[in-house]
Amino acid sequence: MRSLRLGPPLVCLAVLAGCAGLRPAEDTAEPRVVNYSAEDDQVRIDEQRVRGQLKRATVTPKAEGVAPYEVLPPAGGQDTSISRDTAGQRVWTVLTF
């Protein structure tokens, strides 16, 4: 019976290749999605946050004939105190399919 001999560099590569599959990478984990809801006499507010960042905010008024609307969240990585983008503006859905 013959034995296979590997030199030191090949042994290190073989060990690293074997260890790479044992531990899942932390970057492949699913993002944490949290839905919040707040309600009072006049409105209901639903928020969706992904990794702590606000992705969607929907305001549903309880008054008759008033359509629900979304509030645009600020773009990530921007200073909202000096930014002149559309963050905080209300947006209504006109057509749905």
C-alpha positions in Angstrom: 0.0 0.0 0.0 1.4 3.4 -1.0 0.9 6.5 1.1 0.5 9.9 -0.4 2.9 12.5 0.8 2.1 16.2 0.5 4.6 18.9 1.0 4.0 21.7 3.6 2.4 24.2 1.2 0.0 21.5 -0.1 -0.9 20.4 3.4 -1.8 24.0 4.4 -3.9 24.4 1.3 -5.7 21.1 1.9 -6.4 22.1 5.6 -7.7 25.6 4.6 -9.9 24.1 1.9 -11.3 21.7 4.3 -12.0 24.3 7.0 -13.6 26.7 4.6 -16.7 24.6 4.3 -17.2 24.1 8.1 -18.1 27.6 9.1 -20.8 29.6 7.3 -19.8 33.1 6.4 -21.4 35.8 8.5 -22.2 37.9 5.5 -24.6 35.3 4.1 -27.0 35.7 7.0 -30.5 37.0 6.2 -31.1 40.7 7.1 -33.2 41.3 10.1 -36.6 42.7 9.1 -38.8 44.2 11.7 -42.4 45.6 11.2 -43.7 48.2 13.7 -47.2 49.4 14.0 -48.7 52.4 15.9 -52.3 53.4 16.0 -54.4 56.1 17.6 -57.9 57.5 17.1 -57.1 59.1 13.7 -54.3 57.2 11.9 -52.4 53.9 11.8 -48.7 54.0 11.0 -46.9 50.9 9.7 -43.1 50.9 9.4 -40.7 48.3 7.9 -37.1 48.4 9.0 -34.3 46.3 7.5 -31.1 46.1 9.5 -32.4 49.0 11.6 -32.9 51.3 8.6 -36.4 52.6 7.7 -37.4 51.2 4.3 -41.1 51.9 4.2 -43.6 53.9 6.3 -47.3 53.8 5.4 -49.9 56.1 7.0 -53.5 54.9 6.9 -56.0 57.6 8.1 -59.2 56.4 9.7 -61.3 59.2 8.3 -63.8 58.2 5.6 -62.7 59.0 2.0 -59.0 59.7 2.9 -56.5 57.5 1.0 -53.5 55.9 2.7 -50.1 57.3 1.7 -46.4 56.5 2.2 -43.8 58.7 3.6 -40.5 58.5 1.7 -37.5 57.5 4.0 -34.2 59.3 3.6 -31.6 57.7 1.3 -29.0 55.8 3.2 -25.7 57.4 3.9 -26.9 61.0 3.5 -27.0 63.8 6.1 -30.7 64.6 6.2 -30.2 68.0 7.8 -28.5 69.4 4.7 -30.0 67.1 2.1 -32.6 68.5 -0.4 -33.9 65.2 -1.6 -37.5 63.9 -1.4 -37.2 62.3 2.1 -40.2 63.0 4.3 -42.6 63.8 1.4 -45.9 62.1 1.1 -46.6 59.8 -1.9 -50.0 58.4 -2.9 -50.5 55.4 -5.0 -52.5 56.4 -8.1 -52.8 53.1 -10.1 -52.5 49.6 -8.9 -52.6 46.4 -11.0 
